[in-house]
């Protein structure tokens, strides 16, 4: 069937009017709602052209990409996002993404004789890169044990494959990464999980550059509406664990356990008290300088969408 010139022109006009937004995230099961929305062209129907970029190096790398203007939005672990914004990243917290806390596995190479968390005292840590979740949570974890960890106790390994390679070689290192992402490597004998560490704040935030928030606030709000619809649907989908197991090569039992514990945000704003809790934890771990009470920290860190 032939299409008329008018209908073709309308399609061209619609495509040219979509706002392009570059979004970055790690290749993990938390980001399935974004992938589903892309496949279903849900963002396109909302007038937004999401250009997805997988960033396996994690939050530290996405901080750099936001600073350089190579991403507009990023899905980042909360502590890394907050620390980098406080350190001058010209970005804002757009919205919470995953409200449930993150459970970190504490790993060593399976070849080591370490099989108990107490044996990690004095062992350095592998991190993906500075300001990553694996960096900041290592500081927080060590503090929870009463241990002191300095920058000299950290070794950059770039990403999860880099950690697997490094932990296979002599010189023991501890490595913290999301429990279910690393479980296949515990199961196949490459890593040994000697402890778990659960933070007490939401796992992931959506962070946007001040440039995109200033130029395209309506498009960002439409994008959030699409995302919230996707996560609400996924959380009530009975077959979601099967989908997750298939997509991310997880045993079904692991996917079911993970899915039971995860809770995506469906529109509740990031509260000032939540920001204060994260900052207090970062200060206690020595990751940021103390913040003077009464400062406009919330106003400088969190985006307030325009109304009307």
RODO-2510 file (C-alpha; in nm, 4 decimals, decimal comma):
residues 308
     n   res          X          Y          Z
     1     x     0,0000     0,0000     0,0000
     2     x     0,1420     0,3367    -0,1027
     3     x     0,1780     0,6040     0,1590
     4     x     0,0839     0,9576     0,0695
     5     x     0,3402     1,2342     0,0635
     6     x     0,1541     1,3961     0,3532
     7     x     0,1820     1,0864     0,5765
     8     x     0,5500     1,0433     0,4893
     9     x     0,6141     1,4086     0,5673
    10     x     0,4274     1,3742     0,8974
    11     x     0,6538     1,0820     0,9947
    12     x     0,9636     1,2815     0,9050
    13     x     0,8391     1,5809     1,1049
    14     x     0,7603     1,3601     1,4048
    15     x     1,1056     1,2020     1,3959
    16     x     1,2791     1,5385     1,3715
    17     x     1,0783     1,6769     1,6651
    18     x     1,1859     1,4032     1,9084
    19     x     1,4259     1,5228     2,1740
    20     x     1,7451     1,3115     2,1794
    21     x     1,8587     1,2184     2,5308
    22     x     2,1741     1,0142     2,5893
    23     x     2,1336     0,7736     2,8809
    24     x     2,4022     0,5576     3,0398
    25     x     2,3734     0,2555     3,2664
    26     x     2,5464    -0,0645     3,3691
    27     x     2,4628    -0,3952     3,1925
    28     x     2,2745    -0,5376     3,4902
    29     x     1,9244    -0,6583     3,5672
    30     x     1,8299    -0,3328     3,7443
    31     x     1,8140    -0,1619     3,4050
    32     x     1,5728    -0,4048     3,2394
    33     x     1,2854    -0,1477     3,2472
    34     x     1,4885     0,0838     3,0224
    35     x     1,5647    -0,1931     2,7762
    36     x     1,1994    -0,2964     2,7606
    37     x     1,0879     0,0625     2,7031
    38     x     1,3401     0,0961     2,4198
    39     x     1,2275    -0,2283     2,2571
    40     x     0,8621    -0,1258     2,2842
    41     x     0,9420     0,2200     2,1427
    42     x     0,7671     0,3700     2,4435
    43     x     1,0068     0,6637     2,4644
    44     x     0,9607     0,7364     2,0944
    45     x     0,5843     0,7562     2,1390
    46     x     0,6457     1,0123     2,4137
    47     x     0,8526     1,2278     2,1803
    48     x     1,1907     1,1323     2,3269
    49     x     1,4697     0,9565     2,1400
    50     x     1,6661     0,7740     2,4085
    51     x     2,0183     0,6879     2,2961
    52     x     2,1238     0,4118     2,5338
    53     x     2,4903     0,3627     2,6242
    54     x     2,6078     0,0623     2,8229
    55     x     2,8817     0,1617     3,0690
    56     x     3,0244    -0,1567     3,2257
    57     x     3,2816     0,0428     3,4247
    58     x     2,9991     0,1746     3,6422
    59     x     2,9241     0,4927     3,8317
    60     x     3,2762     0,6371     3,8357
    61     x     3,2914     0,6233     3,4557
    62     x     2,9430     0,7742     3,4229
    63     x     3,0448     1,0628     3,6495
    64     x     3,3218     1,1411     3,4013
    65     x     3,0880     1,1078     3,1020
    66     x     2,8386     1,3503     3,2591
    67     x     3,1155     1,5986     3,3366
    68     x     3,2418     1,5810     2,9774
    69     x     2,8922     1,6233     2,8346
    70     x     2,8939     1,2792     2,6690
    71     x     2,5841     1,1673     2,8598
    72     x     2,2687     1,3587     2,9509
    73     x     2,1300     1,1163     3,2085
    74     x     2,2944     0,8326     3,4001
    75     x     2,1708     0,5555     3,6301
    76     x     2,4201     0,5613     3,9139
    77     x     2,4677     0,4089     4,2556
    78     x     2,3430     0,6623     4,5062
    79     x     2,6617     0,7194     4,7050
    80     x     2,8738     0,7776     4,3920
    81     x     2,6207     1,0167     4,2422
    82     x     2,5884     1,2218     4,5598
    83     x     2,9627     1,2391     4,6167
    84     x     3,0381     1,3588     4,2637
    85     x     2,7640     1,6231     4,2686
    86     x     2,8991     1,7538     4,5990
    87     x     3,2448     1,7559     4,4371
    88     x     3,1305     1,9902     4,1613
    89     x     2,9792     1,7732     3,8880
    90     x     2,7397     2,0139     3,7063
    91     x     2,4525     1,7654     3,7398
    92     x     2,1483     1,7128     3,9593
    93     x     1,9610     1,4192     4,1066
    94     x     1,6609     1,3930     3,8742
    95     x     1,4746     1,1177     4,0572
    96     x     1,5239     0,8006     4,2602
    97     x     1,5465     0,4941     4,0365
    98     x     1,5671     0,1897     4,2664
    99     x     1,4287     0,2471     4,6158
   100     x     1,5435    -0,0820     4,7666
   101     x     1,8919    -0,0973     4,9167
   102     x     2,1779    -0,2734     4,7416
   103     x     2,3267    -0,5945     4,8772
   104     x     2,6980    -0,6087     4,8020
   105     x     2,8871    -0,9359     4,7963
   106     x     3,2331    -0,9171     4,9526
   107     x     3,4605    -1,1368     4,7437
   108     x     3,8122    -1,2705     4,7227
   109     x     3,9789    -1,4948     4,4678
   110     x     3,8811    -1,8563     4,5259
   111     x     4,2492    -1,9578     4,5353
   112     x     4,3125    -1,7636     4,8569
   113     x     4,2936    -1,9131     5,2017
   114     x     4,0531    -1,6387     5,3057
   115     x     3,7126    -1,7767     5,3998
   116     x     3,6009    -1,5404     5,6737
   117     x     3,5423    -1,1645     5,6793
   118     x     3,7736    -1,1177     5,9776
   119     x     4,0653    -1,2281     5,7575
   120     x     4,0133    -0,9211     5,5351
   121     x     4,1679    -0,6901     5,7933
   122     x     4,4662    -0,5334     5,6151
   123     x     4,3722    -0,6716     5,2726
   124     x     4,3492    -0,4015     4,9986
   125     x     4,0410    -0,3546     4,7826
   126     x     3,9835    -0,3800     4,4096
   127     x     3,7647    -0,0987     4,2746
   128     x     3,6348    -0,0350     3,9250
   129     x     3,7548     0,3264     3,9396
   130     x     3,7551     0,6257     4,1760
   131     x     3,4085     0,7424     4,2854
   132     x     3,2508     0,4147     4,1783
   133     x     3,0150     0,2236     4,4020
   134     x     3,2841    -0,0394     4,4573
   135     x     3,5165     0,2378     4,5779
   136     x     3,2833     0,4160     4,8179
   137     x     3,1189     0,1045     4,9549
   138     x     3,4630    -0,0439     5,0275
   139     x     3,5342     0,2571     5,2493
   140     x     3,1953     0,2232     5,4183
   141     x     3,2337    -0,1536     5,4641
   142     x     3,5818    -0,1198     5,6168
   143     x     3,4551     0,1486     5,8538
   144     x     3,1687    -0,0809     5,9624
   145     x     3,4370    -0,3329     6,0664
   146     x     3,6423    -0,0722     6,2487
   147     x     3,9231    -0,0822     5,9902
   148     x     4,1018     0,2109     5,8325
   149     x     4,1326     0,2136     5,4514
   150     x     4,3196     0,4801     5,2588
   151     x     4,3630     0,5538     4,8901
   152     x     4,6838     0,3471     4,8950
   153     x     4,4743     0,0416     4,9829
   154     x     4,2756     0,0603     4,6590
   155     x     4,3611    -0,0956     4,3223
   156     x     4,1738     0,0105     4,0068
   157     x     4,0585    -0,2864     3,7933
   158     x     3,8198    -0,0952     3,5580
   159     x     3,5195    -0,3291     3,5570
   160     x     3,3889    -0,6712     3,6587
   161     x     3,5931    -0,8644     3,3967
   162     x     3,9001    -0,6736     3,5144
   163     x     3,8265    -0,7729     3,8728
   164     x     3,7853    -1,1387     3,7782
   165     x     4,1201    -1,1354     3,6015
   166     x     4,3015    -0,9559     3,8833
   167     x     4,1548    -1,1691     4,1630
   168     x     4,2745    -1,4828     3,9852
   169     x     4,6384    -1,3758     4,0361
   170     x     4,8535    -1,3703     4,3514
   171     x     4,8178    -1,0850     4,5947
   172     x     4,4823    -1,1069     4,7741
   173     x     4,2278    -0,8331     4,7189
   174     x     3,8749    -0,7849     4,8473
   175     x     3,6152    -0,6851     4,5898
   176     x     3,2618    -0,5591     4,6543
   177     x     3,0022    -0,5881     4,3778
   178     x     2,6279    -0,6462     4,3600
   179     x     2,5616    -0,9935     4,5007
   180     x     2,3561    -1,1452     4,2204
   181     x     2,5687    -1,0033     3,9401
   182     x     2,8734    -1,1836     4,0786
   183     x     2,6952    -1,5018     4,1936
   184     x     2,7644    -1,6938     3,8684
   185     x     3,1373    -1,6458     3,9314
   186     x     3,0990    -1,7647     4,2898
   187     x     2,9086    -2,0667     4,1635
   188     x     3,1713    -2,1557     3,9016
   189     x     3,4534    -2,1340     4,1556
   190     x     3,6350    -1,8205     4,0434
   191     x     3,5318    -1,6070     4,3422
   192     x     3,4594    -1,6782     4,7059
   193     x     3,1997    -1,4632     4,8816
   194     x     3,3112    -1,4204     5,2424
   195     x     3,0601    -1,1595     5,3530
   196     x     2,7665    -0,9423     5,2465
   197     x     2,7128    -0,5732     5,3079
   198     x     2,3793    -0,3964     5,2706
   199     x     2,3599    -0,0192     5,2581
   200     x     2,0644     0,1564     5,4212
   201     x     1,9757     0,3954     5,1407
   202     x     1,8164     0,3574     4,7934
   203     x     2,0495     0,1809     4,5498
   204     x     2,0271     0,3866     4,2304
   205     x     1,9482     0,7426     4,1270
   206     x     1,8794     0,9024     3,7898
   207     x     2,1231     1,1907     3,7499
   208     x     2,1046     1,4528     3,4744
   209     x     2,3317     1,7300     3,3576
   210     x     2,2213     2,0836     3,4303
   211     x     2,2389     2,1430     3,0540
   212     x     1,9739     1,8847     2,9593
   213     x     1,7554     1,9760     3,2576
   214     x     1,7688     2,3406     3,1588
   215     x     1,7115     2,2874     2,7855
   216     x     1,4628     1,9978     2,7841
   217     x     1,2761     1,9785     3,1169
   218     x     0,9471     1,8706     2,9549
   219     x     1,1170     1,5894     2,7625
   220     x     1,2845     1,4650     3,0810
   221     x     0,9479     1,4627     3,2569
   222     x     0,7913     1,2659     2,9702
   223     x     1,0808     1,0210     2,9856
   224     x     1,0249     0,9710     3,3593
   225     x     0,6537     0,9081     3,3026
   226     x     0,7364     0,6342     3,0504
   227     x     0,9922     0,4804     3,2852
   228     x     0,7547     0,4815     3,5810
   229     x     0,4897     0,3078     3,3712
   230     x     0,7440     0,0422     3,2715
   231     x     0,8657    -0,0296     3,6231
   232     x     0,5116    -0,0421     3,7623
   233     x     0,4210    -0,2987     3,4983
   234     x     0,7336    -0,5065     3,5523
   235     x     0,6909    -0,5227     3,9302
   236     x     0,3433    -0,6745     3,8867
   237     x     0,4389    -0,9111     3,6030
   238     x     0,4103    -1,2703     3,7248
   239     x     0,6650    -1,3984     3,4749
   240     x     0,9225    -1,1259     3,5455
   241     x     1,1689    -1,3625     3,7221
   242     x     1,1685    -1,5935     3,4201
   243     x     1,2359    -1,2961     3,1920
   244     x     1,5210    -1,1762     3,4129
   245     x     1,6748    -1,5238     3,4361
   246     x     1,6728    -1,5598     3,0578
   247     x     1,8012    -1,2092     2,9816
   248     x     2,0810    -1,2035     3,2362
   249     x     2,1806    -1,5694     3,2435
   250     x     2,0776    -1,6247     3,6040
   251     x     1,9383    -1,9434     3,7572
   252     x     1,5639    -1,9007     3,8016
   253     x     1,5895    -1,9358     4,1805
   254     x     1,8420    -1,6492     4,1921
   255     x     1,6257    -1,4325     3,9667
   256     x     1,3238    -1,4993     4,1884
   257     x     1,5161    -1,4118     4,5055
   258     x     1,6551    -1,0943     4,3507
   259     x     1,3183    -0,9855     4,2087
   260     x     1,1466    -1,0369     4,5441
   261     x     1,3872    -0,7921     4,7065
   262     x     1,4005    -0,5179     4,4441
   263     x     1,1669    -0,2183     4,4411
   264     x     1,1864     0,0387     4,1629
   265     x     1,0651     0,3928     4,2201
   266     x     0,7349     0,4818     4,0556
   267     x     0,7347     0,8576     4,1083
   268     x     0,8099     0,9412     4,4718
   269     x     1,0591     1,2329     4,4891
   270     x     1,3984     1,1991     4,6535
   271     x     1,3544     1,3295     5,0109
   272     x     1,5877     1,5725     5,1819
   273     x     1,6248     1,3267     5,4712
   274     x     1,7462     1,0602     5,2273
   275     x     2,0145     1,2902     5,0923
   276     x     2,1263     1,3799     5,4440
   277     x     2,1589     1,0104     5,5354
   278     x     2,3811     0,9375     5,2355
   279     x     2,5973     1,2441     5,2985
   280     x     2,6370     1,1489     5,6650
   281     x     2,7531     0,7998     5,5632
   282     x     3,0012     0,9436     5,3123
   283     x     3,1374     1,1859     5,5721
   284     x     3,1717     0,9054     5,8277
   285     x     3,3616     0,6929     5,5734
   286     x     3,5935     0,9834     5,4957
   287     x     3,4711     1,0030     5,1350
   288     x     3,3576     1,3671     5,1510
   289     x     3,4335     1,6631     5,3760
   290     x     3,1794     1,7477     5,6468
   291     x     2,8916     1,9592     5,5181
   292     x     2,8091     2,2709     5,7146
   293     x     2,4589     2,2505     5,8674
   294     x     2,2108     2,4890     5,7137
   295     x     2,3700     2,4945     5,3688
   296     x     2,1543     2,4720     5,0571
   297     x     2,2819     2,1193     4,9864
   298     x     1,9416     1,9858     4,8787
   299     x     1,8710     2,2800     4,6476
   300     x     2,2148     2,2417     4,4850
   301     x     2,1867     1,8657     4,4436
   302     x     1,8272     1,7814     4,3516
   303     x     1,6348     1,8919     4,0437
   304     x     1,2938     2,0428     4,1062
   305     x     1,0892     2,0039     3,7854
   306     x     0,9186     2,3193     3,6623
   307     x     0,5427     2,3357     3,7042
   308     x     0,2809     2,4729     3,4696
***
